[in-house]
Amino acid sequence: VQLVESGGGLVQPGGSLRLSCVASGFTFSTYAMNWHRQAPGKERELVATITSVYHSTSYADSVKGRFTISRDNAKNTVYLQMNSLKPADTAVYYCHFWRGGRNYWGQGTQVTVSS
């Protein structure tokens, strides 16, 4: 099982970024997928979730209306479109799913929002 994130970087407040997570080694289309983030000195928090079949989505209150999670099962990829970014969004962003009592994580991608 492998999750590989990309798309992070440095962006000014108000800007946008699109994160991608390419999955391999499991049947991607059958699992809900999540994005989490961890800011320096803080606990890791769940940002967004997308279900496997109906692609239902849910978001942390802090990102509702600004972030959009989506998936392309043909490409084994989950995305996080981040708009109207704030300095408080600065964190390492991780792709994640849960299977059979075990958590699987990507290596993370750094997002820095600063002027």
CNS distance restraints for C-alpha pairs under 8 A (distance, minus, plus):
assign (resid   1 and name CA) (resid  23 and name CA) 7.54 0.50 0.50
assign (resid   1 and name CA) (resid  24 and name CA) 5.72 0.50 0.50
assign (resid   1 and name CA) (resid  25 and name CA) 4.21 0.50 0.50
assign (resid   1 and name CA) (resid  26 and name CA) 6.10 0.50 0.50
assign (resid   1 and name CA) (resid 104 and name CA) 7.89 0.50 0.50
assign (resid   2 and name CA) (resid  23 and name CA) 5.72 0.50 0.50
assign (resid   2 and name CA) (resid  24 and name CA) 5.21 0.50 0.50
assign (resid   2 and name CA) (resid  25 and name CA) 6.22 0.50 0.50
assign (resid   2 and name CA) (resid 106 and name CA) 7.02 0.50 0.50
assign (resid   3 and name CA) (resid  21 and name CA) 6.24 0.50 0.50
assign (resid   3 and name CA) (resid  22 and name CA) 5.74 0.50 0.50
assign (resid   3 and name CA) (resid  23 and name CA) 4.65 0.50 0.50
assign (resid   3 and name CA) (resid  24 and name CA) 6.67 0.50 0.50
assign (resid   3 and name CA) (resid  95 and name CA) 6.78 0.50 0.50
assign (resid   3 and name CA) (resid  96 and name CA) 7.70 0.50 0.50
assign (resid   3 and name CA) (resid 104 and name CA) 7.92 0.50 0.50
assign (resid   3 and name CA) (resid 105 and name CA) 6.53 0.50 0.50
assign (resid   3 and name CA) (resid 106 and name CA) 4.56 0.50 0.50
assign (resid   3 and name CA) (resid 107 and name CA) 7.50 0.50 0.50
assign (resid   4 and name CA) (resid  21 and name CA) 5.24 0.50 0.50
assign (resid   4 and name CA) (resid  22 and name CA) 5.24 0.50 0.50
assign (resid   4 and name CA) (resid  23 and name CA) 6.58 0.50 0.50
assign (resid   4 and name CA) (resid  95 and name CA) 7.79 0.50 0.50
assign (resid   4 and name CA) (resid 106 and name CA) 5.51 0.50 0.50
assign (resid   4 and name CA) (resid 107 and name CA) 6.70 0.50 0.50
assign (resid   4 and name CA) (resid 108 and name CA) 7.77 0.50 0.50
assign (resid   5 and name CA) (resid  19 and name CA) 6.98 0.50 0.50
assign (resid   5 and name CA) (resid  20 and name CA) 5.50 0.50 0.50
assign (resid   5 and name CA) (resid  21 and name CA) 4.23 0.50 0.50
assign (resid   5 and name CA) (resid  22 and name CA) 6.56 0.50 0.50
assign (resid   5 and name CA) (resid  94 and name CA) 7.19 0.50 0.50
assign (resid   5 and name CA) (resid  95 and name CA) 6.72 0.50 0.50
assign (resid   5 and name CA) (resid 106 and name CA) 6.43 0.50 0.50
assign (resid   5 and name CA) (resid 107 and name CA) 6.99 0.50 0.50
assign (resid   5 and name CA) (resid 108 and name CA) 6.02 0.50 0.50
assign (resid   5 and name CA) (resid 109 and name CA) 6.01 0.50 0.50
assign (resid   6 and name CA) (resid  19 and name CA) 5.76 0.50 0.50
assign (resid   6 and name CA) (resid  20 and name CA) 5.31 0.50 0.50
assign (resid   6 and name CA) (resid  21 and name CA) 6.46 0.50 0.50
assign (resid   6 and name CA) (resid 109 and name CA) 6.01 0.50 0.50
assign (resid   7 and name CA) (resid  17 and name CA) 7.01 0.50 0.50
assign (resid   7 and name CA) (resid  18 and name CA) 5.91 0.50 0.50
assign (resid   7 and name CA) (resid  19 and name CA) 4.51 0.50 0.50
assign (resid   7 and name CA) (resid  20 and name CA) 6.16 0.50 0.50
assign (resid   7 and name CA) (resid 109 and name CA) 7.17 0.50 0.50
assign (resid   8 and name CA) (resid  17 and name CA) 7.05 0.50 0.50
assign (resid   8 and name CA) (resid  18 and name CA) 7.58 0.50 0.50
assign (resid   8 and name CA) (resid  19 and name CA) 6.26 0.50 0.50
assign (resid   8 and name CA) (resid 109 and name CA) 5.31 0.50 0.50
assign (resid   8 and name CA) (resid 110 and name CA) 5.23 0.50 0.50
assign (resid   8 and name CA) (resid 111 and name CA) 4.90 0.50 0.50
assign (resid   8 and name CA) (resid 112 and name CA) 7.90 0.50 0.50
assign (resid   9 and name CA) (resid  17 and name CA) 7.98 0.50 0.50
assign (resid   9 and name CA) (resid 109 and name CA) 7.97 0.50 0.50
assign (resid   9 and name CA) (resid 110 and name CA) 6.14 0.50 0.50
assign (resid   9 and name CA) (resid 111 and name CA) 5.04 0.50 0.50
assign (resid   9 and name CA) (resid 112 and name CA) 6.10 0.50 0.50
assign (resid  10 and name CA) (resid 111 and name CA) 6.19 0.50 0.50
assign (resid  10 and name CA) (resid 112 and name CA) 4.74 0.50 0.50
assign (resid  10 and name CA) (resid 113 and name CA) 5.92 0.50 0.50
assign (resid  10 and name CA) (resid 114 and name CA) 7.12 0.50 0.50
assign (resid  11 and name CA) (resid  15 and name CA) 6.01 0.50 0.50
assign (resid  11 and name CA) (resid  16 and name CA) 7.21 0.50 0.50
assign (resid  11 and name CA) (resid  17 and name CA) 7.67 0.50 0.50
assign (resid  11 and name CA) (resid 111 and name CA) 7.81 0.50 0.50
assign (resid  11 and name CA) (resid 112 and name CA) 6.28 0.50 0.50
assign (resid  11 and name CA) (resid 113 and name CA) 5.00 0.50 0.50
assign (resid  11 and name CA) (resid 114 and name CA) 6.30 0.50 0.50
assign (resid  11 and name CA) (resid 115 and name CA) 7.66 0.50 0.50
assign (resid  12 and name CA) (resid  85 and name CA) 7.64 0.50 0.50
assign (resid  12 and name CA) (resid 113 and name CA) 5.42 0.50 0.50
assign (resid  12 and name CA) (resid 114 and name CA) 5.04 0.50 0.50
assign (resid  12 and name CA) (resid 115 and name CA) 5.01 0.50 0.50
assign (resid  13 and name CA) (resid  84 and name CA) 6.98 0.50 0.50
assign (resid  13 and name CA) (resid  85 and name CA) 5.38 0.50 0.50
assign (resid  13 and name CA) (resid  86 and name CA) 5.08 0.50 0.50
assign (resid  13 and name CA) (resid  87 and name CA) 6.41 0.50 0.50
assign (resid  13 and name CA) (resid 113 and name CA) 5.76 0.50 0.50
assign (resid  13 and name CA) (resid 114 and name CA) 6.01 0.50 0.50
assign (resid  13 and name CA) (resid 115 and name CA) 6.51 0.50 0.50
assign (resid  14 and name CA) (resid  83 and name CA) 7.02 0.50 0.50
assign (resid  14 and name CA) (resid  84 and name CA) 4.14 0.50 0.50
assign (resid  14 and name CA) (resid  85 and name CA) 4.85 0.50 0.50
assign (resid  14 and name CA) (resid  86 and name CA) 6.40 0.50 0.50
assign (resid  15 and name CA) (resid  83 and name CA) 6.15 0.50 0.50
assign (resid  15 and name CA) (resid  84 and name CA) 5.48 0.50 0.50
assign (resid  15 and name CA) (resid  85 and name CA) 5.46 0.50 0.50
assign (resid  16 and name CA) (resid  81 and name CA) 7.50 0.50 0.50
assign (resid  16 and name CA) (resid  82 and name CA) 5.39 0.50 0.50
assign (resid  16 and name CA) (resid  83 and name CA) 4.40 0.50 0.50
assign (resid  16 and name CA) (resid  84 and name CA) 6.24 0.50 0.50
assign (resid  16 and name CA) (resid  85 and name CA) 6.18 0.50 0.50
assign (resid  17 and name CA) (resid  81 and name CA) 6.17 0.50 0.50
assign (resid  17 and name CA) (resid  82 and name CA) 5.26 0.50 0.50
assign (resid  17 and name CA) (resid  83 and name CA) 6.75 0.50 0.50
assign (resid  18 and name CA) (resid  79 and name CA) 6.85 0.50 0.50
assign (resid  18 and name CA) (resid  80 and name CA) 5.62 0.50 0.50
assign (resid  18 and name CA) (resid  81 and name CA) 4.42 0.50 0.50
assign (resid  18 and name CA) (resid  82 and name CA) 5.97 0.50 0.50
assign (resid  19 and name CA) (resid  79 and name CA) 5.50 0.50 0.50
assign (resid  19 and name CA) (resid  80 and name CA) 4.98 0.50 0.50
assign (resid  19 and name CA) (resid  81 and name CA) 6.39 0.50 0.50
assign (resid  19 and name CA) (resid  82 and name CA) 7.91 0.50 0.50
assign (resid  20 and name CA) (resid  77 and name CA) 6.67 0.50 0.50
assign (resid  20 and name CA) (resid  78 and name CA) 5.86 0.50 0.50
assign (resid  20 and name CA) (resid  79 and name CA) 4.55 0.50 0.50
assign (resid  20 and name CA) (resid  80 and name CA) 6.55 0.50 0.50
assign (resid  21 and name CA) (resid  77 and name CA) 5.41 0.50 0.50
assign (resid  21 and name CA) (resid  78 and name CA) 5.24 0.50 0.50
assign (resid  21 and name CA) (resid  79 and name CA) 6.32 0.50 0.50
assign (resid  21 and name CA) (resid  95 and name CA) 6.30 0.50 0.50
assign (resid  22 and name CA) (resid  75 and name CA) 7.69 0.50 0.50
assign (resid  22 and name CA) (resid  76 and name CA) 5.83 0.50 0.50
assign (resid  22 and name CA) (resid  77 and name CA) 4.51 0.50 0.50
assign (resid  22 and name CA) (resid  78 and name CA) 6.76 0.50 0.50
assign (resid  23 and name CA) (resid  28 and name CA) 6.76 0.50 0.50
assign (resid  23 and name CA) (resid  76 and name CA) 5.41 0.50 0.50
assign (resid  23 and name CA) (resid  77 and name CA) 6.08 0.50 0.50
assign (resid  24 and name CA) (resid  28 and name CA) 7.38 0.50 0.50
assign (resid  24 and name CA) (resid  76 and name CA) 7.13 0.50 0.50
assign (resid  27 and name CA) (resid  31 and name CA) 7.47 0.50 0.50
assign (resid  28 and name CA) (resid  73 and name CA) 6.77 0.50 0.50
assign (resid  28 and name CA) (resid  76 and name CA) 5.84 0.50 0.50
assign (resid  29 and name CA) (resid  52 and name CA) 5.78 0.50 0.50
assign (resid  29 and name CA) (resid  53 and name CA) 7.51 0.50 0.50
assign (resid  29 and name CA) (resid  73 and name CA) 5.37 0.50 0.50
assign (resid  29 and name CA) (resid  76 and name CA) 7.30 0.50 0.50
assign (resid  30 and name CA) (resid  52 and name CA) 5.25 0.50 0.50
assign (resid  30 and name CA) (resid  53 and name CA) 7.04 0.50 0.50
assign (resid  31 and name CA) (resid  51 and name CA) 6.86 0.50 0.50
assign (resid  31 and name CA) (resid  52 and name CA) 5.01 0.50 0.50
assign (resid  31 and name CA) (resid  97 and name CA) 7.18 0.50 0.50
assign (resid  31 and name CA) (resid  98 and name CA) 7.87 0.50 0.50
assign (resid  31 and name CA) (resid  99 and name CA) 7.94 0.50 0.50
assign (resid  32 and name CA) (resid  49 and name CA) 6.98 0.50 0.50
assign (resid  32 and name CA) (resid  50 and name CA) 5.59 0.50 0.50
assign (resid  32 and name CA) (resid  51 and name CA) 4.16 0.50 0.50
assign (resid  32 and name CA) (resid  52 and name CA) 4.73 0.50 0.50
assign (resid  32 and name CA) (resid  97 and name CA) 6.56 0.50 0.50
assign (resid  32 and name CA) (resid  98 and name CA) 7.90 0.50 0.50
assign (resid  33 and name CA) (resid  49 and name CA) 5.75 0.50 0.50
assign (resid  33 and name CA) (resid  50 and name CA) 5.48 0.50 0.50
assign (resid  33 and name CA) (resid  51 and name CA) 6.53 0.50 0.50
assign (resid  33 and name CA) (resid  52 and name CA) 7.51 0.50 0.50
assign (resid  33 and name CA) (resid  78 and name CA) 7.31 0.50 0.50
assign (resid  33 and name CA) (resid  95 and name CA) 7.43 0.50 0.50
assign (resid  33 and name CA) (resid  96 and name CA) 6.07 0.50 0.50
assign (resid  33 and name CA) (resid  97 and name CA) 5.11 0.50 0.50
assign (resid  34 and name CA) (resid  46 and name CA) 7.32 0.50 0.50
assign (resid  34 and name CA) (resid  47 and name CA) 7.47 0.50 0.50
assign (resid  34 and name CA) (resid  48 and name CA) 5.65 0.50 0.50
assign (resid  34 and name CA) (resid  49 and name CA) 4.39 0.50 0.50
assign (resid  34 and name CA) (resid  50 and name CA) 6.49 0.50 0.50
assign (resid  34 and name CA) (resid  95 and name CA) 5.88 0.50 0.50
assign (resid  34 and name CA) (resid  96 and name CA) 5.08 0.50 0.50
assign (resid  34 and name CA) (resid  97 and name CA) 6.05 0.50 0.50
assign (resid  35 and name CA) (resid  46 and name CA) 6.30 0.50 0.50
assign (resid  35 and name CA) (resid  47 and name CA) 5.50 0.50 0.50
assign (resid  35 and name CA) (resid  48 and name CA) 5.28 0.50 0.50
assign (resid  35 and name CA) (resid  49 and name CA) 6.53 0.50 0.50
assign (resid  35 and name CA) (resid  80 and name CA) 7.56 0.50 0.50
assign (resid  35 and name CA) (resid  93 and name CA) 6.81 0.50 0.50
assign (resid  35 and name CA) (resid  94 and name CA) 5.63 0.50 0.50
assign (resid  35 and name CA) (resid  95 and name CA) 4.79 0.50 0.50
assign (resid  35 and name CA) (resid  96 and name CA) 6.11 0.50 0.50
assign (resid  36 and name CA) (resid  44 and name CA) 6.60 0.50 0.50
assign (resid  36 and name CA) (resid  45 and name CA) 5.40 0.50 0.50
assign (resid  36 and name CA) (resid  46 and name CA) 4.34 0.50 0.50
assign (resid  36 and name CA) (resid  47 and name CA) 5.00 0.50 0.50
assign (resid  36 and name CA) (resid  48 and name CA) 7.04 0.50 0.50
assign (resid  36 and name CA) (resid  93 and name CA) 5.71 0.50 0.50
assign (resid  36 and name CA) (resid  94 and name CA) 5.09 0.50 0.50
assign (resid  36 and name CA) (resid  95 and name CA) 6.46 0.50 0.50
assign (resid  36 and name CA) (resid  96 and name CA) 7.23 0.50 0.50
assign (resid  37 and name CA) (resid  44 and name CA) 5.49 0.50 0.50
assign (resid  37 and name CA) (resid  45 and name CA) 5.47 0.50 0.50
assign (resid  37 and name CA) (resid  46 and name CA) 6.63 0.50 0.50
assign (resid  37 and name CA) (resid  47 and name CA) 6.67 0.50 0.50
assign (resid  37 and name CA) (resid  91 and name CA) 5.85 0.50 0.50
assign (resid  37 and name CA) (resid  92 and name CA) 5.43 0.50 0.50
assign (resid  37 and name CA) (resid  93 and name CA) 4.26 0.50 0.50
assign (resid  37 and name CA) (resid  94 and name CA) 5.85 0.50 0.50
assign (resid  38 and name CA) (resid  42 and name CA) 6.32 0.50 0.50
assign (resid  38 and name CA) (resid  43 and name CA) 6.00 0.50 0.50
assign (resid  38 and name CA) (resid  44 and name CA) 4.27 0.50 0.50
assign (resid  38 and name CA) (resid  45 and name CA) 6.32 0.50 0.50
assign (resid  38 and name CA) (resid  91 and name CA) 5.18 0.50 0.50
assign (resid  38 and name CA) (resid  92 and name CA) 5.32 0.50 0.50
assign (resid  38 and name CA) (resid  93 and name CA) 6.60 0.50 0.50
assign (resid  39 and name CA) (resid  43 and name CA) 7.27 0.50 0.50
assign (resid  39 and name CA) (resid  44 and name CA) 7.30 0.50 0.50
assign (resid  39 and name CA) (resid  90 and name CA) 6.35 0.50 0.50
assign (resid  39 and name CA) (resid  91 and name CA) 4.16 0.50 0.50
assign (resid  39 and name CA) (resid  92 and name CA) 6.39 0.50 0.50
assign (resid  40 and name CA) (resid  91 and name CA) 6.94 0.50 0.50
assign (resid  46 and name CA) (resid  60 and name CA) 6.79 0.50 0.50
assign (resid  47 and name CA) (resid  59 and name CA) 5.72 0.50 0.50
assign (resid  47 and name CA) (resid  60 and name CA) 5.11 0.50 0.50
assign (resid  47 and name CA) (resid  63 and name CA) 7.17 0.50 0.50
assign (resid  48 and name CA) (resid  57 and name CA) 7.12 0.50 0.50
assign (resid  48 and name CA) (resid  58 and name CA) 5.58 0.50 0.50
assign (resid  48 and name CA) (resid  59 and name CA) 4.41 0.50 0.50
assign (resid  48 and name CA) (resid  60 and name CA) 6.35 0.50 0.50
assign (resid  48 and name CA) (resid  68 and name CA) 7.94 0.50 0.50
assign (resid  48 and name CA) (resid  69 and name CA) 6.47 0.50 0.50
assign (resid  49 and name CA) (resid  56 and name CA) 7.99 0.50 0.50
assign (resid  49 and name CA) (resid  57 and name CA) 5.48 0.50 0.50
assign (resid  49 and name CA) (resid  58 and name CA) 5.31 0.50 0.50
assign (resid  49 and name CA) (resid  59 and name CA) 6.64 0.50 0.50
assign (resid  49 and name CA) (resid  69 and name CA) 7.04 0.50 0.50
assign (resid  50 and name CA) (resid  55 and name CA) 5.39 0.50 0.50
assign (resid  50 and name CA) (resid  56 and name CA) 5.45 0.50 0.50
assign (resid  50 and name CA) (resid  57 and name CA) 4.50 0.50 0.50
assign (resid  50 and name CA) (resid  58 and name CA) 6.79 0.50 0.50
assign (resid  50 and name CA) (resid  69 and name CA) 6.65 0.50 0.50
assign (resid  50 and name CA) (resid  70 and name CA) 6.83 0.50 0.50
assign (resid  50 and name CA) (resid  71 and name CA) 7.68 0.50 0.50
assign (resid  51 and name CA) (resid  55 and name CA) 4.69 0.50 0.50
assign (resid  51 and name CA) (resid  56 and name CA) 5.24 0.50 0.50
assign (resid  51 and name CA) (resid  57 and name CA) 6.61 0.50 0.50
assign (resid  52 and name CA) (resid  56 and name CA) 7.96 0.50 0.50
assign (resid  55 and name CA) (resid  70 and name CA) 7.58 0.50 0.50
assign (resid  55 and name CA) (resid  71 and name CA) 7.72 0.50 0.50
assign (resid  57 and name CA) (resid  69 and name CA) 7.03 0.50 0.50
assign (resid  59 and name CA) (resid  63 and name CA) 6.57 0.50 0.50
assign (resid  59 and name CA) (resid  64 and name CA) 5.77 0.50 0.50
assign (resid  60 and name CA) (resid  64 and name CA) 6.29 0.50 0.50
assign (resid  63 and name CA) (resid  67 and name CA) 5.64 0.50 0.50
assign (resid  66 and name CA) (resid  82 and name CA) 6.13 0.50 0.50
assign (resid  66 and name CA) (resid  83 and name CA) 5.12 0.50 0.50
assign (resid  66 and name CA) (resid  84 and name CA) 6.09 0.50 0.50
assign (resid  66 and name CA) (resid  85 and name CA) 7.72 0.50 0.50
assign (resid  67 and name CA) (resid  80 and name CA) 6.71 0.50 0.50
assign (resid  67 and name CA) (resid  81 and name CA) 5.49 0.50 0.50
assign (resid  67 and name CA) (resid  82 and name CA) 4.48 0.50 0.50
assign (resid  67 and name CA) (resid  83 and name CA) 6.03 0.50 0.50
assign (resid  68 and name CA) (resid  80 and name CA) 5.66 0.50 0.50
assign (resid  68 and name CA) (resid  81 and name CA) 5.03 0.50 0.50
assign (resid  68 and name CA) (resid  82 and name CA) 6.62 0.50 0.50
assign (resid  69 and name CA) (resid  78 and name CA) 7.29 0.50 0.50
assign (resid  69 and name CA) (resid  79 and name CA) 5.60 0.50 0.50
assign (resid  69 and name CA) (resid  80 and name CA) 4.58 0.50 0.50
assign (resid  69 and name CA) (resid  81 and name CA) 6.36 0.50 0.50
assign (resid  70 and name CA) (resid  78 and name CA) 5.81 0.50 0.50
assign (resid  70 and name CA) (resid  79 and name CA) 5.22 0.50 0.50
assign (resid  70 and name CA) (resid  80 and name CA) 6.60 0.50 0.50
assign (resid  71 and name CA) (resid  76 and name CA) 7.73 0.50 0.50
assign (resid  71 and name CA) (resid  77 and name CA) 5.75 0.50 0.50
assign (resid  71 and name CA) (resid  78 and name CA) 4.20 0.50 0.50
assign (resid  71 and name CA) (resid  79 and name CA) 5.91 0.50 0.50
assign (resid  72 and name CA) (resid  76 and name CA) 6.09 0.50 0.50
assign (resid  72 and name CA) (resid  77 and name CA) 5.39 0.50 0.50
assign (resid  72 and name CA) (resid  78 and name CA) 6.37 0.50 0.50
assign (resid  73 and name CA) (resid  77 and name CA) 6.42 0.50 0.50
assign (resid  85 and name CA) (resid  89 and name CA) 6.45 0.50 0.50
assign (resid  85 and name CA) (resid 113 and name CA) 6.74 0.50 0.50
assign (resid  86 and name CA) (resid  90 and name CA) 7.54 0.50 0.50
assign (resid  86 and name CA) (resid 113 and name CA) 6.08 0.50 0.50
assign (resid  86 and name CA) (resid 114 and name CA) 7.98 0.50 0.50
assign (resid  87 and name CA) (resid 112 and name CA) 7.32 0.50 0.50
assign (resid  87 and name CA) (resid 113 and name CA) 4.70 0.50 0.50
assign (resid  87 and name CA) (resid 114 and name CA) 5.87 0.50 0.50
assign (resid  88 and name CA) (resid 113 and name CA) 7.65 0.50 0.50
assign (resid  89 and name CA) (resid 111 and name CA) 7.55 0.50 0.50
assign (resid  89 and name CA) (resid 112 and name CA) 7.47 0.50 0.50
assign (resid  89 and name CA) (resid 113 and name CA) 6.71 0.50 0.50
assign (resid  90 and name CA) (resid 110 and name CA) 7.81 0.50 0.50
assign (resid  90 and name CA) (resid 111 and name CA) 5.40 0.50 0.50
assign (resid  90 and name CA) (resid 112 and name CA) 4.59 0.50 0.50
assign (resid  90 and name CA) (resid 113 and name CA) 5.45 0.50 0.50
assign (resid  91 and name CA) (resid 110 and name CA) 6.07 0.50 0.50
assign (resid  91 and name CA) (resid 111 and name CA) 5.51 0.50 0.50
assign (resid  91 and name CA) (resid 112 and name CA) 6.63 0.50 0.50
assign (resid  92 and name CA) (resid 108 and name CA) 5.82 0.50 0.50
assign (resid  92 and name CA) (resid 109 and name CA) 5.39 0.50 0.50
assign (resid  92 and name CA) (resid 110 and name CA) 4.33 0.50 0.50
assign (resid  92 and name CA) (resid 111 and name CA) 5.98 0.50 0.50
assign (resid  93 and name CA) (resid 108 and name CA) 5.27 0.50 0.50
assign (resid  93 and name CA) (resid 109 and name CA) 5.29 0.50 0.50
assign (resid  93 and name CA) (resid 110 and name CA) 6.24 0.50 0.50
assign (resid  93 and name CA) (resid 111 and name CA) 7.05 0.50 0.50
assign (resid  94 and name CA) (resid 105 and name CA) 6.62 0.50 0.50
assign (resid  94 and name CA) (resid 106 and name CA) 5.76 0.50 0.50
assign (resid  94 and name CA) (resid 107 and name CA) 6.78 0.50 0.50
assign (resid  94 and name CA) (resid 108 and name CA) 4.48 0.50 0.50
assign (resid  94 and name CA) (resid 109 and name CA) 6.69 0.50 0.50
assign (resid  95 and name CA) (resid 105 and name CA) 5.84 0.50 0.50
assign (resid  95 and name CA) (resid 106 and name CA) 5.33 0.50 0.50
assign (resid  95 and name CA) (resid 108 and name CA) 7.06 0.50 0.50
assign (resid  96 and name CA) (resid 103 and name CA) 7.10 0.50 0.50
assign (resid  96 and name CA) (resid 104 and name CA) 5.53 0.50 0.50
assign (resid  96 and name CA) (resid 105 and name CA) 4.66 0.50 0.50
assign (resid  96 and name CA) (resid 106 and name CA) 6.54 0.50 0.50
assign (resid  97 and name CA) (resid 103 and name CA) 6.03 0.50 0.50
assign (resid  97 and name CA) (resid 104 and name CA) 5.44 0.50 0.50
assign (resid  97 and name CA) (resid 105 and name CA) 6.97 0.50 0.50
assign (resid  98 and name CA) (resid 102 and name CA) 5.65 0.50 0.50
assign (resid  98 and name CA) (resid 103 and name CA) 4.59 0.50 0.50
assign (resid  98 and name CA) (resid 104 and name CA) 6.13 0.50 0.50
assign (resid  99 and name CA) (resid 103 and name CA) 6.54 0.50 0.50
assign (resid  99 and name CA) (resid 104 and name CA) 7.77 0.50 0.50
